[in-house]
Amino acid sequence: MDAAAGTKGYRALREGAAWMDLSARGKIRVTGDDRARLLHAMTTQQVEQLTPGEGCYAFFLNAQGRILGDANICCGEGYFLLDTVPETKQKLFEHIDRYIIADDVTIEDTTAGLATVAIEGPEAAMALQKLGAPLPELDYGAQTWGERIVARVSSTGAGGFSVFLPPEEKAELITALTAAGVPEATPAEARTVRIEHGRPRYGEEITERYLVQETGQLQAVNFSKGCYLGQEIVERVRSRAQVHRVLRRLEIDATEPPPAGTKLNSDDTPAGEIVSAVFSPALGKVAMMAYMRIPFAEPGTEMRLGDARVFVV
């Protein structure tokens, strides 16, 4: 059984609000007159149309259409801020830098100079309002709060915000949140809630192994924008409906999570492969994500893993 079972941070993420220190996440600041044009040509989103205060979630692809990484992109006055998982920060920085040739673009790794505190859960907005923070209305939108930036993004799927701020102000913000009754959620608690919500994370459920449509995260793609790196493959898959598997959330009537890589079969037919699993205290069973072959990806589809019943949510 997972260590997050019934703990305070876990319950807060599901029912109230909890804070998490996500300062290890990569932050890349992009400036220069050609910044929007370059990022537009390198991501799956319509970056050129973003105005200050807006944002988006996007994939960075290689020429073969494989996903190099993902990022929350916040548009500010004269800059873009890219927020990504720690594992892809250096890879994305080098990827963007490689394509800056005659462009007026400067990229800066601001990870060490910009802390990140996330406040997530159904009451996250209320918790931040108590502190006098502005609340962006649009998903991935951002507003300034003194020297801080508040972005409406969620790493767990529970809804919430990330506050980007000078490292010397992090302790002050955490103290204020704690005084307001907002507890900390540990990485294990956050992962449990994330998998319960079916929110994939790059490096675990999403890797270079997969194509865009296989992840099911089509909110990261604008299918009407102009040319970008990897678009030919994305469009070919879309127009020919060539995807053979897709990421789905599943539940299994068990208390022990099966390891990543476990194969799922329907009778003797291969049906899918588990990529992450965790015991869910709220469900009283295991929640997991798996890449399912299309014939077995419909909600309600049932199969067995050993003696346990497995079904697609």
SVG drawing of the C-alpha trace seen along z (x, -y; Angstrom):
<svg xmlns="http://www.w3.org/2000/svg" viewBox="-18 -45 41 62">
<polyline fill="none" stroke="black" stroke-width="0.4" points="0.0,0.0 1.3,-3.5 2.8,-5.7 0.4,-8.5 -2.6,-6.6 -5.0,-8.9 -2.3,-11.4 -2.9,-15.1 -1.3,-16.4 -3.1,-13.8 -6.5,-14.7 -5.8,-18.4 -5.0,-17.9 -8.2,-16.1 -10.5,-18.1 -8.9,-21.4 -5.6,-22.9 -1.9,-22.0 1.4,-23.5 4.4,-21.9 7.9,-23.1 8.5,-22.6 11.6,-24.8 13.6,-21.9 11.4,-22.3 13.3,-23.8 12.6,-27.5 13.8,-28.9 13.3,-32.6 13.2,-33.5 13.6,-37.2 14.3,-39.1 12.2,-40.4 12.0,-37.0 11.1,-35.0 7.5,-34.3 8.3,-33.4 11.0,-30.9 8.9,-29.2 6.0,-29.1 8.1,-27.2 9.4,-24.8 6.3,-23.8 2.9,-22.3 1.1,-25.5 0.0,-28.8 2.7,-30.8 2.7,-33.8 -0.9,-34.7 -0.2,-34.8 -0.4,-38.2 1.0,-39.1 -1.0,-37.3 -1.8,-34.4 -0.2,-31.0 -0.4,-27.4 0.8,-23.9 3.0,-22.6 5.1,-19.8 8.6,-20.1 9.1,-17.5 11.9,-16.2 11.7,-15.8 10.3,-12.3 7.4,-13.6 8.7,-12.1 8.2,-14.2 11.4,-15.7 9.7,-17.4 6.7,-19.5 6.4,-22.9 3.9,-25.3 4.6,-28.5 3.7,-31.8 3.7,-35.0 4.9,-38.1 5.8,-41.7 8.9,-41.2 9.5,-37.5 8.2,-34.0 8.8,-31.7 9.0,-28.0 8.2,-25.8 9.2,-22.1 10.1,-19.0 13.7,-18.9 14.7,-16.0 14.1,-17.9 15.4,-21.4 18.9,-20.9 17.6,-19.0 15.1,-21.7 17.5,-24.5 20.0,-22.9 17.3,-22.1 16.1,-25.7 19.6,-27.1 20.5,-24.8 17.9,-26.6 18.8,-30.1 20.8,-31.1 20.2,-34.7 17.3,-35.2 17.1,-38.0 16.5,-35.5 18.2,-35.1 17.5,-32.1 18.5,-32.0 18.3,-29.1 16.6,-30.8 16.0,-27.7 18.4,-28.6 17.1,-32.2 13.4,-31.5 11.8,-29.3 8.4,-27.6 5.7,-27.0 2.6,-25.2 -0.8,-25.6 -3.2,-22.9 -6.5,-21.4 -10.2,-22.4 -9.7,-25.3 -6.4,-26.5 -7.9,-29.7 -9.4,-30.5 -6.1,-29.9 -4.3,-32.3 -7.0,-34.9 -6.5,-35.0 -2.9,-36.0 -3.9,-38.8 -2.6,-37.1 -4.1,-37.8 -5.8,-34.8 -5.4,-34.4 -8.8,-33.4 -7.5,-31.5 -5.8,-28.1 -2.0,-28.7 -2.6,-32.4 -0.2,-34.4 -0.4,-37.6 2.4,-39.5 2.2,-39.7 5.0,-42.2 8.2,-40.4 6.2,-37.1 4.3,-35.5 1.1,-33.5 0.3,-31.0 -2.9,-28.9 -1.2,-25.5 -1.6,-22.2 0.9,-19.3 -1.5,-16.9 -4.7,-17.5 -6.4,-18.7 -6.4,-22.3 -4.4,-25.1 -1.5,-27.6 2.2,-27.9 3.9,-30.9 7.3,-31.8 9.2,-34.0 12.7,-35.1 14.3,-32.3 14.7,-34.6 10.9,-35.1 10.0,-31.3 10.2,-30.8 7.9,-33.9 5.3,-32.5 5.4,-29.0 5.1,-30.5 2.0,-32.5 0.4,-29.4 1.1,-27.4 -0.4,-30.1 -3.5,-30.1 -3.9,-26.4 -2.5,-25.1 -0.4,-21.9 2.5,-20.6 1.9,-17.7 4.9,-15.4 6.0,-14.1 4.5,-10.7 1.1,-12.3 1.2,-14.5 2.0,-11.5 -0.9,-9.5 -3.3,-12.3 -1.8,-12.9 -2.3,-9.3 -5.8,-9.3 -6.6,-12.2 -4.9,-10.6 -2.5,-13.5 0.6,-12.2 4.1,-13.5 6.9,-13.7 9.6,-11.2 7.1,-8.7 4.0,-8.3 5.3,-10.5 8.7,-9.9 10.3,-10.1 8.9,-6.6 5.5,-8.0 3.7,-10.1 1.6,-13.1 -1.8,-11.4 -0.8,-8.4 -0.6,-10.5 -4.2,-11.7 -2.9,-15.2 -4.4,-17.0 -4.8,-20.2 -1.0,-20.6 -1.6,-20.8 -3.0,-23.4 -4.0,-21.5 -4.6,-24.7 -1.3,-26.5 1.5,-26.8 4.6,-24.7 6.6,-23.6 9.2,-21.0 7.5,-17.5 4.2,-18.7 4.4,-16.5 4.2,-13.4 1.5,-14.8 -0.6,-15.7 0.0,-12.3 -1.2,-10.5 -4.2,-12.7 -5.3,-12.5 -4.7,-8.7 -5.9,-7.8 -2.8,-5.7 -2.5,-5.7 -2.5,-2.1 -2.4,-2.8 -3.4,-5.5 -2.8,-6.5 -5.7,-5.6 -6.4,-5.6 -7.4,-2.2 -8.4,-0.8 -7.6,2.7 -9.3,4.4 -6.1,4.9 -4.0,3.1 -0.5,3.8 0.4,1.6 1.9,3.7 5.3,2.5 5.7,0.3 6.1,2.5 3.5,5.1 1.6,6.3 -2.1,6.5 -4.0,9.1 -7.6,9.7 -7.8,13.5 -4.7,14.3 -4.6,11.0 -2.1,8.3 -4.2,5.3 -1.8,2.8 1.2,2.0 1.2,0.3 3.4,-2.8 2.5,-3.9 0.4,-2.6 -0.3,-3.6 -2.7,-2.5 -5.5,-5.0 -6.8,-5.5 -9.9,-7.3 -10.8,-4.4 -9.6,-1.6 -7.9,0.0 -5.1,-0.6 -5.3,-3.5 -2.9,-3.3 -2.1,-4.6 -1.4,-2.3 -0.9,-2.6 -3.8,-0.5 -4.3,0.8 -7.2,-0.9 -9.6,2.1 -9.2,2.2 -9.1,-1.5 -12.9,-2.2 -14.1,-3.2 -15.7,-0.2 -13.5,2.4 -12.6,5.1 -9.8,7.7 -7.9,9.5 -4.4,9.3 -3.9,12.5 -7.0,12.9 -7.7,9.2 -10.3,7.4 -8.9,4.5 -11.1,1.9 -10.6,-1.2 -12.0,-4.3"/>
</svg>
